[in-house]
Amino acid sequence: MVAIARLLALSLLLALLAAPVAAEPLEIDELLAIPWVSDVATSPRGVVAWVENASGRDNVFVAAPPYDAPRQVTEFTADDGQEISIVGFAQGDRRLILRRGRDGFNPAHLPEPPEAKLLALSLADGALERLDGPEAPAKSCAAVSPDGGFVAAARGGGVWSTDLETGRAEKLFEARGWVCGLHYSPDGSKLAFVSDRSGYERGKYSFVGVYDRAATRVTYMSPGVGFDQSTVWSPDGERIAFVRFGYEPKTWRFSNHLEGAPFSIVVADATTGKGAEIWTSEPGYGSRFNGFRASGYSGLGGSGNLSWLADETLVFPYEKTGWKHLYAVPADGGEPRALTKGTFEVDGAAMAPDRQSLLYWASSEDDPHRLGLYRLALGEVLPERIGSAGTDMRFGARFASPEVLLYFHADALVPERLVLRRASGEELQLSSGPRPGDPITRKGAEAELVSFPSLDGLEIPAILYRPDNPEQNRGLVVHAHGGSRSKVYPVWSTYFGYPKVLQYLRSLGYFVLTVNYRSGIGYGLDFREPESYGGRGAGDVQDFLAAARWARGALPQVDPERTVIFGHSYGGHIVSNALARSDDYAAGIDSAGVGDWVTEMEKDFGEVLQFGIPARLELEKLAFESSAISQIDRWGDEPVLFLHGDNDGSAAMQQTLELYLALKRRGKDARALIFPGESHGINLERNQTLYLEAIEEFLQTVLPRPTGSGSGGR
């Protein structure tokens, strides 16, 4: 008996040792301290610079070949929310040109309101010099000349040039409308720009222009009808190419874009401006231009949607097959050929400095949920995959030199980080965040890829994260991403917003289900352009009613009375509509959401919808009926927490005001936390802390206490 007792005791000890030990919950300060790399730049000599945001503060880091000693160059310690972006390297890599701050953005309520500044940062000693002078106010976009001696910058329709040696600024020209997308020619003698000529009752279109420094003259490149954008220079600087986005005068935010106005590739002589559309997409399915997310989609200031390779071909994205792929067309015209094929999507691309190869990151037919990184050299048919296929992702790539690559690397347990890949294939982490094996990586969780049928039968992909001890009566947080033209990947992202909210809630004991609902990207054109979504029927909301019902059957540990829905921005539209139209959720968190699509669309365009009165009234009726505000009298007893920055330029504060007050007038449990001075995102560390604490406190207050032994998402 003694031997048996000893054997049982030994077995129990071994079982306890083998059992997984729950990690301690993430502390808010350690979560906020994980850096997010928000911008990256490289110099012709291979020096790398990047911006890290940690605990709400942006700072600049650099690494020079052989990259063994990355170092921080700036020391911004104030919790003032001022963002940094990199313009480029200058003066032989001795200085880095930065843009810091935003006009009218002062969430810290400083007595001297910050303004957008162009700064020259000495990489030797960290000294900063402001480049803006009385003749050249703070700029909205800028570019450094190839020789590193000048900075061109634009604000409104004016463009200035600053001589970095003398500090003298001079105005080069003034164009009608708004100027952005500045790009110097390879020899620096000319400056390309995009001029947005849109104006109320004046049409919506843009031109590509070229300023000749020697002739002090602006010439517009084959000006036509459409949105001209995404400029790229020929290798010799004699020609310029760009995308002409077809003009669609009678469309609205939720028009069906399975097809649309065809787009063209235009090539023009950079001196005379004479040019032609060398190729135009076929009218019909997939004919509309949709740029890369990493390149600003189809925005006028975007870059990276067009590459001019050394073999005189132009590479661009095209959705002819219903999937976004890379195509190449000869610069003098001809039929395009597909560089990538299959039922997957390319998410972004970057050209090598010698124009001999491309990097691109894409999903695959085997794994449509993650991105892999590929390199395609001229003359090759099959690309080289960078890194092996697995549960991690490599994306957001660029070249430090023709053989040295930069990209982001992430998986579910190790947060997103900036990595350099040497010519030998060795990977070196440059950014200062956690590394594989660091203690905080034990506080993450593996991602489970799941799917479920929506109410109309459409299969919806989602990502499930389980708490460390999935006992009975746990809470579940169902997440709706923003966009809606976005996608959540099964890796540990690091910017402040849903990634840190969901990581924090999971560490507290909640199940987390983040849904890649219809109208999101990455699953083909048909998935992205459904018949009903948003202001055109709110068909995406049914995906979240289905998610809650799927969880009740698939996750027996989850208590339906502790199932919550959370979303930011467009995701807030999902939250408020799900609460108004069903009883599937016990509570909701609407962060900077949209409760009235009519008001939101008028704010987006700065005008009423440009249709005739009967058509406009019909669309506005549809948009209103698709909004949560139209269902206000059907709202049940589910509590809702509203979170919003009152300087939000994306989703107007008016949205929260109207929905919150309408609920309060009806005696509903509506709560709100407003962040004075903050914008669409929350920038200050102290406000990010309040944001997380408010969500935790709300859930603790409104959800029933778990009856099991665990905290159950306390």
JOBELLIN-V64954 format. One line per field, one symbol per residue. psi: psi as a letter, one per 40 degrees, with the letter a starting at -180 (. if undefined). A space follows every 50 residues. Layout:
BEGIN
psi: ???
END
This chain:
BEGIN
psi: ddddddddddddddddddihhhiiihidddddehihheiiiiideeihii hhhhfehhihiihiheeegiihdigheigeehihihdiiiffedihhihh ihhehgeefidghiihihihhhedeeihhhdhadegiiidiiihideeei hhiihbeihihhhedeehhihdihiiahhafhhiideeeihiihhheiih eeihiiihihhhddefihhihfhahahhigihiideediiiihhhhhgdg iidfihfdiahiiihhhiheddehaiheihihiaheeihhiideffbfid eiieehihidefihhiiifdeehhihihiideiahiihdiiigiihdiii iidefeiihihiaiddgeeihihihhiheidhihhhiihaeiihifiihd idehihiihiaddhihihihhideehhhhdieaiiheiddeeeaiihhhi iihadeehhhiihhhiidggaifiihhhhhiabegaihifigieihaddd dddddddeeiihhhhgiieiiefiddddgidhibegefdddddddddddd ddddgeehhdefhihhiibdddddddddddeifeidiihhhfahehdddd ddddefiihgiiddddddddddddeeiddeedeehaehihhhhihefhec hidddddddddddddefighiihigheiadihdhdddddddddddddddd deiiiieadidfg.
END
